[in-house]
């Protein structure tokens, strides 16, 4: 990513990444990483969950004449984000449904991942062509075993390794801070983990998802305990 963005900075300088696949076990924080990338880059991020999705209408849109007509998802992302180069996350790209009567999502992505065809993408609802070639497509998957080669050839595959035990204290700290930010809790009310708390956390150093739940449970218990123990006036 740094290589691509550094090279583009020598030209027009706008944010764009070639189609990318983050491959790794569930719960590693792949989607969270992409959201953080969008925040740091000040680029809007939209997520499309492909798990179990059996047709491509959400991706390519439907004709205006239908009661359920709507633009393609990429065009909607551009409109809502106000920029031509949003990040679109195809979550669980390896797990779409098997039905093909309304087109398969993989078939739609073949043209969307290809810059030449994305530059003149025909949107059914728009009734005309749109330039979608500035979008950064980032997909997530647990396995590529069933994915077609034609699609994989359009993606740069990056394997996300599972964190080691020494990485988990930083994950716990980040989870606690994210909880504070989401809920608007003042810094002065936030508890600090004690050595015994850290020993308790160590039991959940199995995956980022597991330790995230443990951090939330610990924090909520500590915050409620503070409320109970607060002096009444």
Backbone as CSV, one residue per row, in Angstrom:
resi,resn,N_x,N_y,N_z,CA_x,CA_y,CA_z,C_x,C_y,C_z
1,UNK,0.831,-1.197,0.000,0.000,0.000,0.000,0.870,1.253,0.000
2,UNK,1.879,1.284,0.857,2.765,2.444,0.927,3.485,2.627,-0.402
3,UNK,3.902,1.530,-1.013,4.595,1.605,-2.312,3.691,2.247,-3.358
4,UNK,2.444,1.784,-3.439,1.523,2.315,-4.434,1.212,3.788,-4.190
5,UNK,0.914,4.137,-2.937,0.549,5.514,-2.631,1.732,6.458,-2.825
6,UNK,2.940,5.993,-2.517,4.130,6.819,-2.712,4.365,7.088,-4.191
7,UNK,4.153,6.054,-5.028,4.327,6.233,-6.467,3.288,7.195,-7.032
8,UNK,2.047,7.081,-6.561,0.992,7.972,-7.059,1.228,9.411,-6.606
9,UNK,1.882,9.577,-5.466,2.156,10.926,-4.970,3.076,11.695,-5.914
10,UNK,3.841,10.975,-6.733,4.714,11.631,-7.705,3.934,12.150,-8.903
11,UNK,2.689,11.664,-9.057,1.855,12.109,-10.164,0.759,13.036,-9.693
12,UNK,-0.494,12.625,-9.924,-1.623,13.480,-9.545,-1.833,13.524,-8.030
13,UNK,-1.384,12.483,-7.333,-1.389,12.549,-5.876,-2.659,12.124,-5.193
14,UNK,-3.684,11.706,-5.926,-4.917,11.303,-5.259,-4.779,9.893,-4.689
15,UNK,-5.614,9.586,-3.688,-5.565,8.284,-3.023,-6.198,7.231,-3.926
16,UNK,-5.466,6.172,-4.207,-6.015,5.033,-4.938,-5.115,3.826,-4.765
17,UNK,-5.751,2.673,-4.572,-5.040,1.404,-4.467,-5.565,0.450,-5.525
18,UNK,-4.693,-0.390,-6.055,-5.137,-1.444,-6.958,-5.968,-2.455,-6.176
19,UNK,-6.866,-3.193,-6.861,-7.696,-4.175,-6.150,-6.849,-5.102,-5.286
20,UNK,-7.261,-5.222,-4.037,-6.462,-5.905,-3.021,-7.330,-6.902,-2.270
21,UNK,-6.775,-8.036,-1.932,-7.465,-9.040,-1.115,-6.667,-9.282,0.154
22,UNK,-7.319,-9.043,1.302,-6.724,-9.358,2.601,-7.204,-10.745,3.008
23,UNK,-6.286,-11.674,3.079,-6.599,-13.078,3.327,-6.133,-13.474,4.714
24,UNK,-7.056,-14.035,5.515,-6.664,-14.463,6.847,-7.830,-15.063,7.603
25,UNK,-7.547,-15.600,8.774,-8.566,-16.250,9.595,-9.624,-15.248,10.050
26,UNK,-10.822,-15.753,10.418,-11.856,-14.842,10.932,-11.398,-14.150,12.210
27,UNK,-11.885,-12.913,12.392,-11.648,-12.207,13.644,-10.294,-11.546,13.785
28,UNK,-9.527,-11.443,12.701,-8.207,-10.823,12.796,-8.265,-9.302,12.717
29,UNK,-9.438,-8.757,12.376,-9.555,-7.304,12.286,-9.274,-6.755,10.901
30,UNK,-9.494,-7.572,9.864,-9.212,-7.119,8.497,-10.099,-5.941,8.110
31,UNK,-11.401,-6.042,8.401,-12.323,-4.947,8.075,-12.024,-3.711,8.914
32,UNK,-11.672,-3.915,10.179,-11.323,-2.785,11.045,-10.087,-2.063,10.524
33,UNK,-9.153,-2.822,9.986,-7.940,-2.231,9.422,-8.292,-1.310,8.254
34,UNK,-9.197,-1.765,7.385,-9.577,-0.951,6.220,-10.288,0.320,6.676
35,UNK,-11.157,0.204,7.684,-11.825,1.400,8.209,-10.815,2.394,8.762
36,UNK,-9.806,1.889,9.456,-8.763,2.761,9.999,-7.962,3.404,8.863
37,UNK,-7.718,2.647,7.810,-7.017,3.185,6.645,-7.804,4.348,6.050
38,UNK,-9.139,4.197,5.954,-9.975,5.268,5.439,-9.927,6.506,6.318
39,UNK,-9.939,6.294,7.651,-9.872,7.430,8.575,-8.570,8.204,8.403
40,UNK,-7.452,7.482,8.350,-6.155,8.134,8.228,-5.995,8.832,6.881
41,UNK,-6.598,8.267,5.847,-6.472,8.823,4.502,-7.561,9.838,4.191
42,UNK,-8.541,9.957,5.116,-9.686,10.858,4.913,-10.435,10.515,3.634
43,UNK,-10.552,9.206,3.389,-11.298,8.693,2.238,-12.498,7.915,2.770
44,UNK,-13.708,8.187,2.262,-14.879,7.445,2.757,-14.782,5.960,2.445
45,UNK,-15.312,5.153,3.363,-15.283,3.696,3.223,-16.710,3.170,3.230
46,UNK,-17.039,2.321,2.274,-18.332,1.633,2.272,-18.095,0.140,2.213
47,UNK,-18.890,-0.602,2.974,-18.744,-2.052,3.044,-19.891,-2.745,2.338
48,UNK,-19.551,-3.722,1.515,-20.537,-4.591,0.875,-20.298,-5.999,1.396
49,UNK,-21.270,-6.548,2.103,-21.129,-7.911,2.613,-21.580,-8.890,1.538
50,UNK,-20.656,-9.717,1.067,-20.970,-10.682,0.013,-21.279,-12.065,0.569
51,UNK,-21.194,-12.250,1.869,-21.483,-13.549,2.465,-22.918,-13.969,2.209
52,UNK,-23.101,-15.025,1.440,-24.432,-15.534,1.142,-25.173,-14.777,0.058
53,UNK,-24.595,-13.710,-0.483,-25.280,-12.913,-1.509,-25.332,-13.718,-2.799
54,UNK,-26.554,-13.872,-3.348,-26.741,-14.787,-4.471,-26.922,-14.085,-5.810
55,UNK,-26.880,-12.766,-5.863,-26.998,-12.093,-7.155,-26.161,-10.824,-7.142
56,UNK,-26.058,-10.215,-8.315,-25.170,-9.066,-8.471,-25.917,-7.745,-8.550
57,UNK,-27.233,-7.745,-8.259,-28.000,-6.514,-8.443,-27.537,-5.390,-7.530
58,UNK,-27.095,-5.727,-6.328,-26.619,-4.690,-5.419,-25.374,-4.015,-5.976
59,UNK,-24.547,-4.789,-6.684,-23.316,-4.251,-7.230,-23.546,-3.434,-8.493
60,UNK,-24.370,-3.948,-9.414,-24.512,-3.299,-10.720,-25.764,-2.450,-10.843
61,UNK,-26.667,-2.494,-9.848,-27.882,-1.701,-9.898,-28.987,-2.379,-10.694
62,UNK,-30.174,-1.787,-10.633,-31.316,-2.292,-11.394,-31.961,-1.138,-12.150
63,UNK,-32.657,-1.482,-13.222,-33.211,-0.468,-14.122,-34.190,0.449,-13.400
64,UNK,-34.247,1.703,-13.821,-35.080,2.721,-13.187,-36.563,2.368,-13.243
65,UNK,-36.999,1.634,-14.268,-38.420,1.325,-14.421,-38.982,0.408,-13.351
66,UNK,-38.129,-0.348,-12.667,-38.596,-1.265,-11.639,-38.895,-0.500,-10.346
67,UNK,-39.866,-1.007,-9.578,-40.214,-0.367,-8.305,-39.034,-0.404,-7.338
68,UNK,-38.224,-1.442,-7.463,-37.060,-1.585,-6.583,-35.785,-1.080,-7.255
69,UNK,-35.917,-0.277,-8.314,-34.752,0.212,-9.038,-33.818,1.037,-8.159
70,UNK,-32.516,0.853,-8.330,-31.533,1.621,-7.563,-30.211,1.640,-8.317
71,UNK,-29.388,2.649,-8.082,-28.083,2.712,-8.758,-27.166,1.596,-8.279
72,UNK,-26.077,1.412,-9.006,-25.063,0.456,-8.572,-24.445,0.936,-7.263
73,UNK,-23.974,-0.012,-6.478,-23.390,0.330,-5.177,-22.160,1.232,-5.320
74,UNK,-21.277,0.996,-6.300,-20.134,1.900,-6.455,-20.553,3.338,-6.746
75,UNK,-21.569,3.514,-7.590,-22.026,4.856,-7.912,-22.642,5.527,-6.680
76,UNK,-23.362,4.756,-5.879,-23.921,5.280,-4.630,-22.814,5.703,-3.675
77,UNK,-21.747,4.915,-3.600,-20.619,5.250,-2.722,-19.971,6.562,-3.151
78,UNK,-19.842,6.779,-4.453,-19.271,8.025,-4.964,-20.179,9.199,-4.613
79,UNK,-21.480,9.009,-4.806,-22.441,10.080,-4.533,-22.467,10.429,-3.042
80,UNK,-22.565,9.413,-2.188,-22.670,9.668,-0.754,-21.366,10.200,-0.167
81,UNK,-20.237,9.721,-0.675,-18.951,10.171,-0.153,-18.498,11.503,-0.710
82,UNK,-19.068,11.893,-1.845,-18.697,13.170,-2.446,-17.339,13.175,-3.108
83,UNK,-16.775,11.995,-3.351,-15.474,11.888,-4.021,-15.540,10.753,-5.040
84,UNK,-14.656,10.799,-6.032,-14.641,9.766,-7.071,-13.826,8.545,-6.663
85,UNK,-13.107,8.644,-5.524,-12.172,7.570,-5.151,-12.428,6.999,-3.758
86,UNK,-13.667,6.616,-3.439,-13.876,5.989,-2.123,-13.228,4.610,-2.066
87,UNK,-13.129,4.083,-0.847,-12.741,2.689,-0.646,-14.022,1.871,-0.530
88,UNK,-14.121,0.801,-1.297,-15.243,-0.123,-1.165,-14.695,-1.469,-0.715
89,UNK,-15.236,-1.949,0.398,-14.785,-3.212,0.983,-15.771,-4.303,0.598
90,UNK,-15.286,-5.327,-0.083,-16.088,-6.513,-0.392,-15.798,-7.549,0.684
91,UNK,-16.627,-7.550,1.721,-16.396,-8.426,2.855,-16.847,-9.842,2.526
92,UNK,-16.044,-10.832,2.924,-16.348,-12.245,2.680,-16.559,-12.512,1.190
93,UNK,-15.623,-12.054,0.376,-15.721,-12.250,-1.069,-15.656,-13.728,-1.443
94,UNK,-15.170,-14.541,-0.526,-15.056,-15.980,-0.791,-16.335,-16.745,-0.467
95,UNK,-17.393,-16.059,0.027,-18.574,-16.789,0.498,-19.894,-16.320,-0.126
96,UNK,-19.944,-15.965,-1.408,-21.246,-15.595,-1.977,-22.123,-16.819,-2.154
97,UNK,-23.432,-16.584,-2.373,-24.348,-17.690,-2.618,-24.073,-18.335,-3.964
98,UNK,-24.738,-19.460,-4.199,-24.474,-20.224,-5.423,-25.468,-19.948,-6.537
99,UNK,-26.591,-19.263,-6.262,-27.593,-18.990,-7.301,-27.022,-18.006,-8.327
100,UNK,-27.453,-18.156,-9.577,-26.928,-17.302,-10.648,-28.031,-16.696,-11.506
101,UNK,-29.327,-16.807,-11.094,-30.405,-16.342,-11.961,-30.411,-14.825,-12.123
102,UNK,-29.820,-14.085,-11.196,-29.715,-12.628,-11.340,-28.258,-12.192,-11.480
103,UNK,-27.420,-13.090,-11.964,-26.011,-12.771,-12.113,-25.253,-13.029,-10.822
104,UNK,-24.053,-13.531,-10.932,-23.249,-13.844,-9.758,-22.382,-12.649,-9.392
105,UNK,-22.202,-12.354,-8.083,-21.361,-11.216,-7.689,-19.957,-11.266,-8.266
106,UNK,-19.374,-12.473,-8.358,-18.021,-12.574,-8.902,-17.956,-12.066,-10.343
107,UNK,-19.002,-12.350,-11.130,-19.010,-11.905,-12.529,-19.026,-10.377,-12.609
108,UNK,-19.801,-9.729,-11.732,-19.845,-8.268,-11.729,-18.500,-7.680,-11.316
109,UNK,-17.850,-8.324,-10.350,-16.579,-7.792,-9.857,-15.463,-7.919,-10.889
110,UNK,-15.575,-8.876,-11.792,-14.560,-9.021,-12.836,-14.405,-7.732,-13.629
111,UNK,-15.534,-7.100,-13.977,-15.465,-5.859,-14.749,-15.157,-4.663,-13.866
112,UNK,-15.625,-4.678,-12.618,-15.372,-3.552,-11.718,-13.910,-3.488,-11.284
113,UNK,-13.238,-4.634,-11.192,-11.831,-4.663,-10.798,-10.899,-4.317,-11.955
114,UNK,-11.401,-4.333,-13.183,-10.587,-4.065,-14.366,-10.677,-2.583,-14.711
115,UNK,-9.586,-1.812,-14.629,-9.662,-0.354,-14.832,-10.303,0.050,-16.153
116,UNK,-10.004,-0.666,-17.242,-10.519,-0.266,-18.552,-12.037,-0.363,-18.617
117,UNK,-12.606,-1.445,-18.098,-14.061,-1.598,-18.128,-14.725,-0.769,-17.045
118,UNK,-14.051,-0.582,-15.892,-14.618,0.242,-14.823,-14.730,1.698,-15.252
119,UNK,-13.867,2.128,-16.168,-13.892,3.516,-16.621,-15.133,3.829,-17.451
120,UNK,-15.761,2.802,-18.015,-16.991,3.005,-18.781,-18.026,1.966,-18.347
121,UNK,-18.330,1.977,-17.051,-19.280,1.021,-16.487,-20.706,1.508,-16.764
122,UNK,-21.531,0.620,-17.332,-22.915,1.001,-17.626,-23.782,0.724,-16.410
123,UNK,-24.338,1.798,-15.851,-25.213,1.689,-14.693,-26.659,1.616,-15.179
124,UNK,-27.358,0.540,-14.836,-28.722,0.316,-15.321,-29.673,1.417,-14.863
125,UNK,-29.527,1.863,-13.630,-30.421,2.891,-13.102,-30.116,4.252,-13.711
126,UNK,-28.842,4.545,-13.859,-28.429,5.805,-14.474,-28.806,5.845,-15.949
127,UNK,-28.826,4.682,-16.585,-29.111,4.623,-18.019,-27.965,5.166,-18.836
128,UNK,-26.758,5.103,-18.312,-25.584,5.612,-19.009,-24.320,5.100,-18.361
129,UNK,-23.193,5.545,-18.898,-21.900,5.077,-18.407,-21.376,5.972,-17.293
130,UNK,-20.669,5.377,-16.361,-20.041,6.104,-15.254,-18.587,5.654,-15.142
131,UNK,-17.727,6.562,-14.737,-16.312,6.250,-14.550,-16.088,5.824,-13.107
132,UNK,-15.915,4.538,-12.903,-15.704,3.984,-11.563,-14.255,3.553,-11.351
133,UNK,-13.365,3.999,-12.238,-11.992,3.481,-12.219,-11.121,4.064,-11.114
134,UNK,-11.611,5.073,-10.375,-10.802,5.662,-9.303,-11.075,5.005,-7.949
135,UNK,-12.032,4.097,-7.902,-12.383,3.429,-6.640,-11.263,2.484,-6.206
136,UNK,-10.999,2.459,-4.905,-10.069,1.479,-4.341,-10.888,0.302,-3.813
137,UNK,-10.698,-0.860,-4.414,-11.421,-2.065,-4.008,-10.538,-2.881,-3.079
138,UNK,-11.034,-3.124,-1.856,-10.315,-3.973,-0.903,-11.276,-5.075,-0.454
139,UNK,-10.890,-6.313,-0.663,-11.733,-7.457,-0.313,-11.133,-8.209,0.863
140,UNK,-11.993,-8.935,1.581,-11.522,-9.780,2.682,-12.008,-11.207,2.440
141,UNK,-11.200,-12.170,2.855,-11.555,-13.576,2.676,-10.814,-14.414,3.699
142,UNK,-11.407,-15.559,4.026,-10.749,-16.531,4.900,-10.013,-17.595,4.095
143,UNK,-10.425,-17.795,2.835,-9.811,-18.814,1.985,-10.013,-18.425,0.532
144,UNK,-9.079,-18.800,-0.334,-9.229,-18.555,-1.772,-9.438,-19.865,-2.529
145,UNK,-9.674,-20.939,-1.799,-9.731,-22.269,-2.412,-10.815,-22.371,-3.475
146,UNK,-11.983,-21.736,-3.257,-13.100,-21.854,-4.191,-13.246,-20.651,-5.111
147,UNK,-12.393,-19.671,-4.970,-12.505,-18.470,-5.794,-11.943,-18.715,-7.189
148,UNK,-12.593,-18.185,-8.226,-12.114,-18.420,-9.601,-10.794,-17.708,-9.874
149,UNK,-9.967,-18.329,-10.703,-8.673,-17.753,-11.037,-8.816,-16.413,-11.749
150,UNK,-9.865,-16.281,-12.560,-10.055,-15.032,-13.295,-10.198,-13.853,-12.334
151,UNK,-10.839,-14.085,-11.202,-11.000,-13.026,-10.212,-9.705,-12.814,-9.427
152,UNK,-9.066,-13.902,-9.034,-7.824,-13.795,-8.267,-6.723,-13.091,-9.060
153,UNK,-6.739,-13.264,-10.389,-5.728,-12.621,-11.235,-5.858,-11.104,-11.242
154,UNK,-7.006,-10.604,-10.837,-7.224,-9.158,-10.785,-6.936,-8.571,-9.401
155,UNK,-6.538,-9.424,-8.466,-6.335,-9.005,-7.086,-4.893,-9.226,-6.651
156,UNK,-4.389,-8.301,-5.852,-3.121,-8.530,-5.169,-3.460,-9.141,-3.815
157,UNK,-3.052,-10.383,-3.605,-3.412,-11.119,-2.397,-2.352,-10.898,-1.324
158,UNK,-2.808,-10.434,-0.150,-1.911,-10.226,0.975,-2.415,-11.054,2.154
159,UNK,-1.583,-11.942,2.651,-1.960,-12.790,3.776,-1.746,-12.038,5.092
160,UNK,-2.804,-12.022,5.917,-2.741,-11.359,7.222,-2.465,-12.429,8.277
161,UNK,-1.296,-12.434,8.892,-0.985,-13.481,9.877,-1.703,-13.225,11.192
162,UNK,-1.916,-14.272,11.942,-2.508,-14.138,13.268,-1.509,-13.471,14.202
163,UNK,-1.976,-12.614,15.124,-1.050,-11.956,16.050,-0.421,-12.952,17.021
164,UNK,0.780,-12.642,17.466,1.457,-13.423,18.496,1.079,-12.881,19.871
165,UNK,1.414,-13.614,20.916,1.009,-13.205,22.267,1.526,-11.812,22.631
166,UNK,2.725,-11.491,22.159,3.284,-10.183,22.522,2.532,-9.011,21.881
167,UNK,1.687,-9.312,20.874,0.917,-8.248,20.223,-0.372,-7.920,20.967
168,UNK,-0.844,-8.832,21.814,-2.176,-8.680,22.393,-2.332,-7.521,23.377
169,UNK,-1.328,-7.180,24.193,-1.512,-6.006,25.054,-1.866,-4.745,24.265
170,UNK,-1.231,-4.557,23.100,-1.551,-3.392,22.270,-2.972,-3.492,21.729
171,UNK,-3.421,-4.712,21.401,-4.789,-4.906,20.905,-5.790,-4.577,22.006
172,UNK,-5.518,-5.037,23.231,-6.403,-4.733,24.358,-6.504,-3.227,24.563
173,UNK,-5.358,-2.556,24.573,-5.334,-1.102,24.777,-6.141,-0.385,23.706
174,UNK,-5.987,-0.822,22.456,-6.721,-0.199,21.353,-8.222,-0.464,21.477
175,UNK,-8.592,-1.668,21.871,-10.017,-2.001,22.040,-10.664,-1.127,23.111
176,UNK,-9.944,-0.907,24.205,-10.467,-0.067,25.288,-10.653,1.362,24.798
177,UNK,-9.686,1.873,24.047,-9.785,3.242,23.538,-10.914,3.368,22.511
178,UNK,-11.099,2.358,21.665,-12.196,2.390,20.692,-13.548,2.407,21.397
179,UNK,-13.672,1.647,22.469,-14.922,1.636,23.243,-15.183,3.029,23.819
180,UNK,-14.132,3.651,24.350,-14.286,4.999,24.918,-14.746,5.984,23.838
181,UNK,-14.122,5.918,22.657,-14.466,6.839,21.575,-15.903,6.628,21.105
182,UNK,-16.304,5.346,20.958,-17.661,5.055,20.467,-18.724,5.581,21.417
183,UNK,-18.455,5.500,22.700,-19.466,5.842,23.699,-19.277,7.226,24.321
184,UNK,-18.262,7.955,23.882,-18.053,9.311,24.371,-17.752,9.395,25.857
185,UNK,-17.017,8.430,26.394,-16.701,8.416,27.824,-15.488,9.310,28.083
186,UNK,-15.565,10.236,29.033,-14.420,11.114,29.323,-13.189,10.319,29.763
187,UNK,-12.029,10.823,29.413,-10.776,10.142,29.757,-10.649,9.924,31.265
188,UNK,-11.101,10.903,32.061,-10.896,10.808,33.511,-11.720,9.692,34.154
189,UNK,-12.722,9.176,33.446,-13.534,8.082,33.998,-13.015,6.703,33.592
190,UNK,-12.022,6.678,32.724,-11.549,5.395,32.220,-10.640,4.704,33.231
191,UNK,-10.937,3.442,33.573,-10.077,2.702,34.506,-8.788,2.248,33.820
192,UNK,-7.780,1.985,34.613,-6.499,1.488,34.107,-6.331,0.032,34.529
193,UNK,-6.025,-0.871,33.601,-5.852,-2.284,33.977,-4.718,-2.466,34.981
194,UNK,-4.971,-3.276,35.984,-3.958,-3.610,36.988,-3.190,-4.852,36.520
195,UNK,-2.077,-5.197,37.177,-1.371,-6.427,36.811,-2.267,-7.667,36.853
196,UNK,-3.175,-7.747,37.836,-4.080,-8.902,37.888,-5.066,-8.874,36.728
197,UNK,-5.478,-7.668,36.286,-6.349,-7.566,35.116,-5.639,-8.098,33.878
198,UNK,-4.364,-7.742,33.720,-3.618,-8.210,32.547,-3.467,-9.731,32.569
199,UNK,-3.304,-10.309,33.757,-3.236,-11.780,33.836,-4.566,-12.387,33.432
200,UNK,-5.671,-11.713,33.761,-7.000,-12.197,33.356,-7.149,-12.097,31.836
201,UNK,-6.682,-11.005,31.253,-6.762,-10.834,29.796,-6.008,-11.942,29.058
202,UNK,-4.907,-12.401,29.645,-4.071,-13.389,28.969,-4.827,-14.660,28.623
203,UNK,-5.886,-14.964,29.353,-6.683,-16.167,29.064,-7.411,-16.050,27.734
204,UNK,-7.548,-14.826,27.220,-8.312,-14.600,25.996,-7.417,-14.238,24.812
205,UNK,-6.125,-14.470,24.972,-5.198,-14.181,23.873,-5.243,-15.298,22.823
206,UNK,-6.421,-15.534,22.269,-6.584,-16.565,21.245,-6.894,-15.972,19.879
207,UNK,-7.595,-14.837,19.850,-7.874,-14.124,18.603,-8.250,-12.699,18.955
208,UNK,-8.041,-11.754,18.042,-8.445,-10.368,18.322,-9.928,-10.240,18.640
209,UNK,-10.751,-11.039,17.998,-12.201,-10.964,18.251,-12.515,-11.372,19.687
210,UNK,-11.873,-12.447,20.156,-12.098,-12.919,21.521,-11.616,-11.902,22.546
211,UNK,-10.451,-11.343,22.297,-9.905,-10.393,23.271,-10.683,-9.084,23.240
212,UNK,-11.285,-8.734,22.089,-12.133,-7.539,22.012,-13.334,-7.677,22.924
213,UNK,-13.960,-8.867,22.905,-15.113,-9.110,23.777,-14.705,-9.074,25.249
214,UNK,-13.536,-9.648,25.541,-13.050,-9.639,26.922,-12.787,-8.214,27.398
215,UNK,-12.203,-7.391,26.519,-11.916,-6.000,26.891,-13.207,-5.231,27.156
216,UNK,-14.216,-5.481,26.330,-15.499,-4.791,26.540,-16.135,-5.233,27.852
217,UNK,-16.111,-6.543,28.129,-16.681,-7.053,29.377,-15.961,-6.456,30.576
218,UNK,-14.621,-6.445,30.546,-13.836,-5.893,31.659,-14.160,-4.421,31.875
219,UNK,-14.216,-3.657,30.779,-14.425,-2.225,30.891,-15.814,-1.900,31.428
220,UNK,-16.822,-2.605,30.935,-18.180,-2.347,31.412,-18.309,-2.666,32.896
221,UNK,-17.685,-3.759,33.335,-17.741,-4.104,34.760,-17.054,-3.042,35.614
222,UNK,-15.910,-2.544,35.149,-15.198,-1.529,35.912,-15.972,-0.213,35.949
223,UNK,-16.589,0.161,34.865,-17.347,1.408,34.825,-18.579,1.337,35.730
224,UNK,-19.272,0.197,35.697,-20.445,0.023,36.563,-20.010,0.025,38.022
225,UNK,-18.867,-0.604,38.300,-18.355,-0.623,39.678,-18.068,0.797,40.168
226,UNK,-17.531,1.638,39.295,-17.279,3.031,39.669,-18.580,3.759,39.999
227,UNK,-19.631,3.488,39.231,-20.921,4.128,39.488,-21.468,3.721,40.852
228,UNK,-21.315,2.440,41.180,-21.824,1.939,42.456,-21.074,2.545,43.628
229,UNK,-19.739,2.670,43.446,-18.901,3.142,44.535,-18.828,4.660,44.625
230,UNK,-19.407,5.380,43.651,-19.322,6.835,43.662,-20.089,7.393,44.877
231,UNK,-19.480,8.334,45.620,-20.162,8.909,46.800,-21.442,9.646,46.388
232,UNK,-22.466,9.492,47.182,-23.727,10.184,46.937,-23.773,11.460,47.778
233,UNK,-24.250,12.545,47.154,-24.321,13.834,47.849,-25.788,14.201,48.107
